[in-house]
Structures are given as structure tokens and as C-alpha cells.
């Protein structure tokens, strides 16, 4: 894809690569440079400049190999960059004009290079000079360029101490900040930086280098234009103090989160040197920058913070895989500190250690600690809406919207609390919510592009731009097929031929990856990898109906998109392969029970039959027309549906680790439910497929009923949607299907043609008295109001197709 760089920027930068001293690289072999100190580092950069006349606009762009905070005259202007595979990174653009003053101005950049891959940052294989920390910035002010070069001064961020990344599922970088070591005021005009170093100008060196000192440069290649229209932000949430205790405390631990978790399990104490534990509660999940406001603190007081979504009956934190928090060392009686990275949580526990000496009369019990969290969600401008006559459905819609907001940071994330990874398959639900509820489509268009972290064999990484992609030890074949559906959504909603055309080649490689598992019966057998589906107890070993139907849906959608762009050869291949699957899929049909079974193992037709294969078979157009009604009846019979997850049902505050045994060794051969008379219901994520199936069958009334099932969460007091019906984390955007489908299938607003060149309006009110919705399109808003008496009012900038067309 040819890149369009925003004016006045060009592919080649005027700025130079800079860092604080030469990047820490060494030669492992004669041709293999590696990091000599692969630890988390923070560097401060500043430059003063004169501005005689205030410009109307002053565009700037910035990229850091890691993360940055850009300040102008002390005000935070931008944070970033957006996560990306480092060899296809995207810079940020921001207008700095509103922050400039006449006279002296200062640009200040805090840059962080993490040293090892995290949940949302990937270490690039370095060249001989780049890959161990680098910054590039340029701004166009009054026809002059301010660029990174030797005119900048730099200082190592000595206040930050590297904390080892915890690894495993929780791989969020931690922060340890010592305020006594920080050069306060460094981002303001007049700060004395005479003792700072001149920034080191990095000359890109690699085999075949040409001496060019500005981007594009290996190993990053061309730095790409921005993918977001504005920066993250939102509301602030004040944490409520709920109690404290004084305990013996555990010995010093370099990990602040581990420190708090260890401290909370030590005995109570009345000694002078006791550790004080203070507990806070936000009252709901929040995801953003944590601000600590401290008064009456003795210099050297250590405040360790650990956060989570859960507490137990004794008010102790229960992490369920979460590992997030920070350490702050006070420099005096008053201090304000804001975290560098986003933390997600409801509960906040602080362990306070106060030094005791004869020089201080301030007692640790007098410390005033206030905590708040400021949202860092991607923007959601006003304009889109949904409302109906049922207040419970309105609340269900609103909770789903907030859940997706919390899981939409610089990408769609699994959850904002435990890991913040950008999973390749989860995001299809987040994307659908944004397409119908967010006028800013930058993220639903961007995330599927982010997720194209392709393995050499054609399979996609299961979590893009993350440690899971970097080490590639696990993969989720299903997720690559859900990713194809996210490209299909771009085709339907945005009608963007450039994006669709570029990524259809990747979709083809994904689909062809599965072909090696085809048997003589034209069905997939023994597909390797992790068959997650949605955590429900769906049997997918052997020849699995769910895997085959997901693949068939991918083939069907791939064929339609290729026909749209005029690639008939690929369309015909996919159609042919889809027909073969359709002909063979009959082997899964159990005529006596009227269901599609889960799987066939070693030639044996196993009796397990979850909701998933029947729903997918309808969506993938594998079901004969005269059988559709019977399949719908089978997958929606509430008398037979059960909710069961071998893994997640046990992942609760009081649960055990048995679920992980199943995760590593497979489900029991004989499940503990009546397989002939009961059917495992889809978890909240896969309900998007169930709803699509009901819509394809013309049973929108059942979608309305299904959306009401989320009331079980509301009744339990949830303010965001949990990961599963039982167990897991408390905030998962993948559970927000009703927020999308109340608009698509109840208000009935969908694209009539790709890109909304026309709109189809087909409200289905069921028992509702009225419904009203406004959805964004590339051409403006479409508003529909429908009433139970048959009245339908439509305000649309594009032609409206008949509901049955």
C-alpha cells in the first residue's frame, strides 16, 4: 500500500535519530548485534526554542522505540506511539500550536525503552546501532523546522528503577519511581540543564547502509502515517478509602506488586516500624493513568501499589493472573505523581513504609494519600445512540459500550486489567460495537491491520504486537478465522477497497494454512494449536464441526470480498473449496436429535453437541434451507442449554487450578453432563455468531430474548461485562455483543451495500413499544425510529433499501 503522509511531512524525515549516549549494543557474533543491557530505561530529552509569532497550526510528528510522553511548556501534548509490529510502526502527529507562547518555549520528551517484550510492545532485532532505544521528532513552526539532533540535551531518568517484567499471562511493565532522584521542573522554561549531556545522534548502521541519518532506517523500515485521529483520554475516577491495617510486612521485594501481596499476608503489628496497608475502591473497573496525591510524607517514604479486579472475603487482593501496580518513593511532605503507563483495576491496595529517625516529627499515620485514575480510552465522539422502551435493555446496551471503551486503548485489548494484549480474534466484537456506536472509525479500521502479524507458515499470531507474537510459542487457529471476519466487516461497513485488497492476500494464506489438515473427506482433521473457541466446553479434537464451519465461513466471506474487488480466480477457488466442505459437513448432522455434533474422533461420531456448530453452520451457509428452522430450534431450546466451561468455571476468587489441567491436557473423554439431552451454550463472546445465525434465519425475535440474558450480570452487580458467564476477569469487550446487535438486528440498521452507499432498515421490535437509534456511516448519520404500530421514521443521507431486499 502506498502511504499518504500528512502535510507538511514527507516519507524521509528531517529529524535525526537521537538517544542518551550510544545505544547499548554488543556483538553476539560478527553479524549478530544484541542488547548489552536489555533492561527498562527512561531518558529525558529537552530543547528550548524561540517563537516570535504564534502560529495558527504547528504540526509535529514523533516516534519512539518504546513509549513517550511529549510535553510543551510543561503541558502533556501527546502519549504514544500506538502499539505496532516494530517493522511497520506508525508515528503520531499532533498540533503543538495551542501550547506555544511568544518567546522561549521548551519541548520535553520522556522516552522509555523497555528492553524486553511486554504485553503490548515488541523488541525489534537490532541493527548495529538501532534497536536499543531511539527517538525521532520534528515540528514545523512558522516555516521553520524543530528537529531532534545534537541541539537537544538529554539525561538518564535516574528516578526510574527497572523492575523485571513479571512474564506469563500478566506481562505489563511495572514502574518504580524515586521522587528524590527526579529533576523536578525539567520540562519548564528556565530549567538549568547545563549538566545534561548533548543528545547522541545515532547514525543508522547495518549491512548495506548508505550513511543516511534520518528515517526511514533499518530495522524499522518506513515509519508509517498515524492511524488515530486524536489521543486517548476520558474522565477521572476518585478511589474511595475503605480501611487500613498495620502489619509486620515482608522483606524488601524489587517488585512493588509482589511486595503488597506479600505484605497483606503478614501478621498484624503495633510496632513503630509496622507497614501500613491502605485499601481503596473505585466502585467499578477503570483503566487509565493513576495519580497519587501525597501530603505529610517523610522523605524516603515508600508507597507500593498493587491493583486488581477482585478481593476475597477478608478484603485481600485476588489477582487471577493480574499483576499491575507501581512504587513511589516520596521526596517530601507534598507530592503528586502520575503513572507512565495505563493501569486497569477496581481495587487499589497501598503498602506504606515510613522511615523513622530523630530528625523527623512526621508520623506515618498522618500521611494523606489520595488516588485517582484518569481514563485513557480511544475517543468516542458524540452522535451515535440507542434507546428503546425497555430500560433493562438500555442499561445492557450502555454497559457494553462502557466495556468496549475500557478495552479500547491504543488497540482493542483482551482486558484492561490483566494483560492489555491485542488479541487477534477477540477484537471482532469490539469492532462491531464501534462500527455502530462510534463516529470515529479509526480503531475498527486499524486493529485488523495491526493483527496481521503473520507467521512464516501463514498462521497469524494470536496476540498482535506482544510478547506472545514475539516468542510465538502458542497460536490460535480459530482467531485467524475470526480475523478474516473483521476484514469482512471493513468491507461491509467502510467499503474500503484499499484495505480489503491489501489484506486479502493474508486472508488467503490463513485459509490455505488449514488445507494441510484436509482428509480425503474434504474436512479438516486434527488441526494443531490451541482450540479456544470462547472458553465454553466445546469438543474440538479429532474432526471438529466448529473448526470446519469457521473455515467455511472464512472461505465464503473471502469469496465475496474477492468478487467485490474483481479477483474472480481467488473467488472461484474459495467457492469450490466451500462447496466441498458443505457437501461433507453432513457427516456432523444427527437427524434423530436435530443437532450438529461437536466432533468425530477416530471414526466415532461423538454425541457432544454444543450451540457453536449449529450456529456456525447457518452463518457459513452449510445448512440446507429446509433444515434451518430445526437447527435454530435445537440451539435455542432453553430447557436443554447449559453453561459449562472446564477451564473458566473454576477461575474465580474461591476457585482452584483444575481448569489449567484441562487447558494443558484436554477435556475429559466423558463430559459430566447429559450429552444426549443437554447442549453447552456459547459463552458471551461466541454469542455474536449465534446472533448472526438467528438473523440469517430470520429469527430476530430470538436475538432480543438473547440480549436479555445479560441481565444475569446486571443482577450480580456488574458494571462491565465479565469474560464468561462464570469465572475470568471482570471487563472483556468481547462480551459486548448486545450493544452491537440491538442496533443491527432490533433497530435493524445495516449497510445495504458495501460502505453504506445504501442502508437497509428492518426493525424487529418483538415486545418493545418503540426503538430509536442513530448510527455513523461514511456519509453521515442514519437515524431510525420505529414503533410497535408499524410506524418507521428514517433520516438517512443515503438511499434506503427495502427491508426484504
N, C-alpha and C positions, 0 to 999 in steps of 0.2 A: 504494500500500500504506500503510495506517495504521501509524504507528510506535509501538512499545511501548518507552518509555524506562524503564530500571530504577529502582526506588525507591532513593532519595527524589528522583530527578531528574525534571524536567518539560521539555516542549519549549522553554520560554523559560528561559534561563539567568539566574541571579542575578549572575554574574560580568560584568565589563566587559571589552571588548577592550583590550589594552594592547600597547605596544611601547616601544622606546627612542627617544624623540623622535618627532615626526610622521613617518609613513611617507613614504619618498622618492618622491613622485609629482609629475608635472608634466602640463600640459595640451597635448597634441599639437594638438588643435583645441578649439573651445568645448565640445564634448561628448565628447571622447575623452581620458580620463586614461591615462597610460602611466608606467612606472617611469622615474624620472630617473637611477637608478643601478642598472641590472639586474645586479648582481654578488652573489656569495655572501657572506652576512653571518651572523655569530653574535652573539647577545645573551645576557647572563647576567641572570637575574631572581632576587631573593631576598626572603623575608619571614619575620620571626620572629613567633612567636605563643606564648601561654602555654596549657598544658594542665594542669589541676589534677587530673583523674581520667582514668586510661587507659580508653578505650572498648573494648568488645569488637570493634566494627567502626567504621570511619571511611571511608565510600565517597567517592571523589574521581573527578572526570572532567576530562579535559584534551584540548585540540586546539590544534595549531599549524599555521599555513600554511607548511609545510615539514616539519622533523622536530625532535624534542625528546628530552632526557633529563631525567627527573624524579628528583630526589634529596630524601630526607627525612633530616635529620641526617647528611648525608654518604653515606648508602646509596642506591644506584641502585634505584629502585622500579619504573620503567617507561620504555620507549623506544617511540617511535611518531611519529605515528599510522600505521595501516595505509594503504598507498597507496590512492588513490581518485581518480576524476574530481573536481576540487575543488568542483564544484557539487552533488555528492552525497557529501560527505565524512562519515566516521564517527569520532566521538570515542572515546577509550579510557576505561575505568573500572577503577579499582584500589582496593584496600582499603589505606589507609595506616596503619591501627591498629597493625600489628606493628612499625612503625618509630618510633612516638611514644614520648616519655619524659615523666615528670612534670616540670613546669617549662617552661623555654624550649625551643622547637623551631624549626627553620628549614626552610622549603620553598625549594628551589633548583631552578631550571629553566634548562637550556641550550637555547636555541631557535635554529634555523638556517633561514634563508630563502635558497633557492638562486639566486634571481634569473633563472634561465633553466631551461627544461625539461630533465630528465635522463631516464635510463632508467626511473626509477620515480616521478617527480614532475612534475606539470604546472603551469605558471604559469597562473593564472586571469586573464582580462581584468579589470583592476582597476576599482573604482568611484572616486569622488572621495576615498576615504580608506582603503579596504581593498584588499588585493591586493599590498602591498609589504612584508609582514611583520606578523604579528599572533599573539597568544597569548590563550587564554582558559582559566581553570582555576577549579574550585570544589570544596571538600571540606566534608563535613558531619561535624563533630566535637562530640560531647556537646551536641547540639541547637543548635549554632552553626555558621554558615557562614563558611568562609575563602574569599574570592573574590579574583580579580585585579581591582585598581583602583589608585588612587593611593597606597595604603598599601604597595605594593611598591616596591623600589628596583631600578634596572637599570644595567647597564654594558655598553658595547660589548665584545665578545670580541676585544680587541686582539691576543691571541696567535694568532688565526687570520688568515691572509692568503689572499685569494681566489685560486684557481688556475683559469684558464679550463677549462671542460668540454671534453674532447678532441673530442667530437662523433662522427659516423659511427656505426658499429656499437657501439663502446665509448663509452658516454656516462655512465659512472659519475662522480659528483663526486669530486674529489680533495681532499686535506686538507694544509695546510701550517700547522704549529703551532710557535710560538716560545715555549718554556717560560720564557724570560727576561721575557716580557711578560704572563705569566698571574698573576692574583691568587690564589695558592695558599691554600687554606683557606676560600675564599669561601662554600662550601656548608656550613660548620660554624657552630655557635652561637658567638657572641663575636667573629666577624669584624667589623672596623671598616669599615662601608660608608658612613660619613658623607660621603665624597667622591663617592659614586654619585648619579646622578640619580633623582628621583622618576619612576616609570614614567609614560609618557604614555598617558592614557586616550583611546582612539580613538572618536570619535563617527561612526558609520556615515553617510556622506553619499552620496546617489545621487539620481537623478531620481525623485521620488515619495517621498523619505524622510520618516519621521514623527518623527524625533528619538530613536527607541529606541536605547539604548546597549549593549544586550546581544543576543546571538544569540537567535533566527535573524536573519541580516542578509545583504543582498546584498553581494558576488556569490556567497556560498557557500550561501545558502538555509538550509534547516533542517539543522543538524548532527544526524547520524543516530546511533542507538544502536550500541554496539560489535558487531563481527562475530566477535570472537575471545573465547574463554573464559579464556585465560591468555596470558602473554607468552612471547616466544621465549627459548630458552636451549639448554643442552646441555653437552657435555664440552669440556675443554681439550686442545689438541694442541701439544706442545712441538716446535719446529723444531730439527732436528739441524744443528749447524755442520759443513760439509763442506769448507771450504777458503777461502783468501783469496789476494789478489794486490794488488800496489801498481802503480798505473798513473798516467800523466800526468794523465788526467782531462780532461773537456771544459769549455769556458767555462760560466759560470753559466747555468742554464736555470730559468725560473719553474716549470716542470712537473717535479715530482720523479721521475716515471716516465721521462719523456724524458731527464732528467739521468742516470739509471742506465744506460739503454740506450745513450746516447752515450758515457758513461764506459767501458763494457765494451769498446768498440771502439777505445780509445786504447792507445798502446804502454805496455809495462811501464816502471817507473821506480824508481830508488833514491834520488831526491831527497827532501829533508826535507819538502817540501810536497806529496808524492805523495798521491793519493787511494787509500784502501784499499777494495777491494771484498771483501765477505764474502758467502759463499754458504751458504744454509740449505736444508734439505729436510725437509718434513713427513712424507714417506714415503707420502702419499696426499692426495687432494683434501680440503680443509676449507673451510668458509665461516663466517666469524664476525668477531668483534672482535679486532683484532690488538693485543697488548700488548708493548711494548718495555720491557725492564728494563736500565738502563744504570748502570755503575759506572766511576769513574775518568775521567770525561769533563770536558774543559776547557770552561768556559762559552763558548758560541758554537759548539761543535762541531755540524756539520750532518750529520744522518743521513738520507739519501734511500733510500726503499724502493720497489722495483718487484717485482711478483709475476707468476707465470704458471703454466700447467699444463705447459709444455714447455721443455726445454733442448736444445741441439744437441750435437754430438759434442765440442765444445770447452767445454761447460758454460755457454754463453751463453744468456740467456733468449731464447726464441722466442715471440712474443706471439700470433700467429694471430688478430689483431684485438683481443686483450685489452689493456686499458690501465688498470691499477689499482695503487695504492700511496699513499704519503704522504711528507711531510717532517717531521722533528722536529729542532728546534734546542735543544740542551741548555742548562740553566741552572746546572749544577754537576756535581760528581763523581758524584752519585747521582740517578737519575730514573726514574720509572715513567710510562708514557704508554699510554693505551688509545684506539684509533681511534674516531671518531664513528660511522662507517658500516661496513657489512659488506664485507669483502674475501674473495674466493674464490681459492684457489690451491693449488699443491703446492710450487712453488719460490719462494724469497724471496731476493732479492739486495739487499744494502745497500751504498751508497757513503758512506764516512765521510770528512768533511773536517774536520780539526782545525786551529784557529788556532794559530799558533806565535808566541810573544812571550817576552820576557825575564822576564815575571812568572810564568810557569807552568813547573813542572818535570815536569808530567804529559805523557808522550809518547803520541801517538795509538795506537801499537801496544799500549799497556796497556789500552785501553778494553775493558771487559767488556760485551758485548751479548748478551742472551738474548731470544728471540722466542717467543711462543706465540699460538695462535689459539683463541678460545672460541666454540663453536658458537652460532649464532643461528637455529636451526630452529624451525618451529612445533612445538608439543608433540605427542608421540605417546605417550599413556599406555599402560601395560601391559595385557595381556588377550588381544589377538589373536595368533594364531600359525599357523605352517605347518611341518610336518615330514613327511618320507617316508623310505622305505628307501634312497633314492639320495642319498648325501652330496653329490654334484655338484649335484643339483637343489636341495638345501637351501642350498648356497652361492649358487647363481644367484638363488634367492628372496631371500636376505639382502642380496646386493649391490644388487639392485633396490630393496629397502626403504631402504637407506642412500642410494642415488642420489636417490630421491624426497625423503627427508629433507633432503638438501643443496640440493635445488631447491624446497623449501617454506619460504620465509622469511616475509614478511608477505603473500605471494601465491605461486602456483606460477610459478616463473621458468624461462625458457629454459635458463639455466645460471647457476650462482652466480659464475662466474669472469669471463666475457667481458662480460656486459651486464646480467644480472638483470632483463630485461624480462618482463612478464607477458603472454606471447603468448596470443592468443585460442584457437588451435586445439591447441597443444601440450598444454595442461593436461588434456585428456580422459583421458590415460593416468595422469597424476599422481592425478587424481580417482578413477579406478577402483582404484588401489592403496590410497588412503586409505579408500575405502568398505569394502574387505575386510580392511584391516590396521591401521586406526587408530580406536580408540573415540571419538576427538574428531573429529566430522564438521563442525566449524565451517568449515574451509577448503574441503572439497569442496562445501559448500553456498554459500560466499561467493564463490569465484573465478568461477563462471559469471555471478554478478550483477555483479561487478567488470567483467567483459569486455563489458558491454553499452554500450560507447562507440559509439553509433550515429551514422553519418554522415547528412546530410540525405537522401541517396538511398536509405537503408535498409540499406546495407552496414555491417558492423562494422569498427572499426579493427583492424588486425592485431595490435597490442600495446597493451593497455589501460593507461590512466593513465601514459602515457610520452610522450617527445618524438615518437615515431612516430605517436601518436594526435593530438598537438597540431598537428604540421605537416601530417599526413595526405597525404604525398606518395606513399605506396605502400599498396596494400591486397591482401589475400589472400582472394579469394572462397571458396576451399576451407575456410579457417579458420572462416569464419562457419557453414559447414555442420557442421564438427566441433563447434562451439559448440552447435548445436542438439542434437547427441548428448549433450553434457554436461548439458543441461536434461532430456533423456530419462533420463539416469542418476539425476538427482534425483527424477524421477517414479517410477522403478523402486525405488530403494533407500530414499529418505527418505519417499516418498509425501506430499510437502509441497505441498498444493494451492494454498496462498497464493503460494509462489514460482513454481510452474509457471504458474498463471493469470496472474500479472503479466507473465511474460516470454514467454508465447506470442504476445503482440502484436508483440514484437520479432522473434520467430522468423518470424512471418508476413511482416513487412516484408523480412526477409532472403530468404525463399523467393520473394517476389514481385519482388525485385530481379532475379532471374535470368530472369523471364518476358520481359523486353525482348529477350533473346537467342534466343528461340524462333523456329525456322523453320517453314515450312509442314509439315514432317515431325514437328512437336511435339518436336523435340530442340533442345538448346542449341548454338549455333554461335558461334565466335569470341568467347568470353567474355573480357572485358578484365581487366587486373590481373595479378598475379604468380601463376602456377600452380606452387606449390612442391611440393605433394603430400607428399613426405618426403625430398627430395633425390635419390631414385632417378631414373634416366634414363627417365622415363615421358613419352611424347609426348602433349601436351595442347593442341596448337594445332589449329585447324580445329574440327571437330565431335568432341569428345573423349568417349570412353566413360566415363572416370573421373569427369569433371565431371558428366556426366549421371547416373551411378549415385549419386554423392554427393548430388546434388539429389533424386534419387528416394528415397534413404534418409531425407533430411530431410522430404520430403513424407509418407512412410509413418509416421515417428515423430510428426510434427506431427498427423496424423490420429488416431493412437491416443491422444495426450495430450488432444486436444480432445474426443474421445468420453468420456474419463475425467471431464472437468470438466463435461460436458453441453453443449458447444458444437457441435451437430451441423452447423450451416451451414458452419463452417470445416472440420470433419472431412470433410464431403462434397466441398467444393472440393478439398481435398488428395487425397482418394481418386480423384477424377475426373482430376486432373492426373497423378497417379501412374500410373493405368491407361493414359493416353495415352503416357507415357514407356515403359511396359512394352511396349506394342504396337509402338512404333517402335524399341526397343532391339535388336530382332532384326537390324537392319542391321549391327551390330558383330560378329555371330556368324560365325565362319569354320568351316563344317561340316567341311571337309577336314582341318583341323588340330585341331579340337575346342577352340578358344580364342576369347575375345573380343579383338578387335584394339584397339589404343590409340586410333586416330583415323581420321577421313576428312577429306581436305584437297582442297577444290575438286572434290568428287565422286569423288576417287580413294580407294579403300579401301587404306590403307597397311598393310603387313604387320607392323609392330611390334606385339608383344603382350606386355605386362608382366603381372606377377602381380596388379596392382591392379584392373583392370576385372573380371576373373573373380571375385575375392573380393568386391568391392563389389556386383556383380550378384547374388550369392547373398544377401548381407546385405540388399540393398534389395528382395529378392523380385521380381527381374526375370527369373529363370531358370525355365523350365518344369521341373516336378518330375522329369520323366523324363530331364532333361539334367544335373541337379545332380551326379551321380556322375562324369560325364565331365568337367565343369568342374573338380571337385576334383582329379581325376587329372591334368588339364592343368597346374594351378597348383602341384602338389606333386611333380612329377617332377624329382627332384634331378639327373638326368642332363642336363636342359635348362636348369635355373636358373643364372643368372649374377648376380654382384653388380657393378653398374656405376653410377657417378654422375659425369656430366660435370663437375659442379662440385666435389663434396666429395672425390673420389678424389685430387685434386691439393692439397687443403688439409691438408698435412702439414708436418712440420718441414723436410723436404727438397723440398717441392712448389714449384709455380710459380703464376703468376697466370692461367693459361689458363682455369681454371674460371670466373673472373669474366667473361671474354669470352663464354662460353656463357650465363652468367646474364643478361648485358645484351643479347645478340643472338640467343638461341635455340639449340637443339641443331642439329647438322649434319643436313642432309636425309637423308643416307645414314649410318646409325649403323655403328660399327666392330665389330659382332657379327653373327652369322648369324641374321638376323631370322626366318627360316623355321623354324629348328630350335633356337633359344635364346630364353629368356624372362628378362627382368630381374626379379630378386627384389625384394620390398619391403625397404626399409631397416627398422631396428628399430622406428621409430615406427609405420609402417603395418602392422606385424605384428599390431597389435591388431585391425585389420579382417580380416586373413587368419584369425586365430584365431576371430573371431566367425563367419566364413563356415564354417570347419570344424565348429564347434559346431552351427551351423544345419543342416549336412549330416549331423550325427550321427557325425562323424569325430574324436571327442575323442582317439583314439589318435594321430592325426597332430599334435595340439596338444602332446602330451607330447614327441614327437620334435622338434617345432619349438623348444620351450623349451630343449632340449639344445643347440641351435645357438649359444646364448650362451656356450657353453664356449670358443669361439674367443677371446673377450675374456679369460676367466679364464686361458687358456693363455698369453696375451700379457702377463699380469701386471697386468691392470686390476683396481682395487678399486672402481671405479664404472663405470657403463655409458657408453661414448662416444656421440657424436652419431650416428655412422653406422658401417657395417661397416668402412669405411676413411675416415680423414680427420675433420676437425672437432674440436670440443672434447671434453674427457675426461669430462664429467659432465653428462648430459642425462636428466632424469626421463622424457622422452618415450620412452626406450628400455627402460623397465622393465615392459613387458607381461607377461613370465613371472611376476612377483610377484603380479599380479592373477589371471592365468589358471590358475596352479597351484591356486589356491583355488577359482576359479569353475568350472573345467572338469575338473580332475583330482580334487580333493576333492569337487567337484560341488555347491557350496553357492551358491544364487542365490535371490533373492526369488521366492516363489510368486505373490504378489500385491503391488501397489504398497505400499511402506512396510513390507515384511516382515510384513504381517498373517498371512501364511503363508510357509513356506520350502520350497523344493524341494531335495531332496538326491539327487544322482545321481552317485556316484563312478565314475570310469573309471580303473582302476589301470594298465592296459596291462601292462608287465613289472615293475611295482612290487610288492613284497610287502605293503606297508601304506602308508597315508597318514593323517595326523591334522591337523585344522585347527580353529581357533576364530575365528569372525567376529563383529564387532559388528553389532547391529541396534538400532532404536529401542526394542526391548522387552527387551534383554539379549543375552547371548552365545549363539550357536549353536555347539555343538561336535560334530564328526563324526569318528569313527574307522572306517576301512574296511580290510579285509584281503583278500588275494587268494583266500581260501577262500570269499568271499561274505559274511562277517560284516560288518555295518554297525551301529555303535552311535551313537545320536543323543541329544544333550541339547539340547532346544530349548524356549524359553518360548512359542513359537507353534506352531500346527498344522503338521505336515509333510505335504506333498503327495506322492503317488506320483511316482516319477521320470519316468514316461511321461505324466503328466497335462498 
